[in-house]
């Protein structure tokens, strides 16, 4: 469930996403406070970062197999966007931190609302375009 929430993209606060997710699982219209934001953060911290790309690939494969991914003349529709993102630095992380400004590039599948790929790039190595 943790991965499903993370891969589908968050549009609300973490607690609101969790409550909505569990309400959908129970097929209820009323929100359900099943898991706290703190419990979600603890579970997320235990998830191996290397597992996310494989799980995302599996989810996209399922969406393709179940025909949730729209096509135009046989080609998959993909939206691309790049934005400059500014990350906060904590004093304890300054020695090993990357630059605060990074270019975040993403490929998005409209329709199933899934990220196909995302990557960070140094602002000094490439422009936003």
Secondary structure, DSSP 8 states (H G I E B T S, - for coil): -HHHHHHT---S-HHHHHHHHHHHHTT-SS----S-HHHHHHHHHHS-HHHHHHHHHHHHHHHHHTT-S-EETTEE--EEEEEEEE----GGGGGG---SEEEEEEEEETTTTEEEEEEEEETTTS---
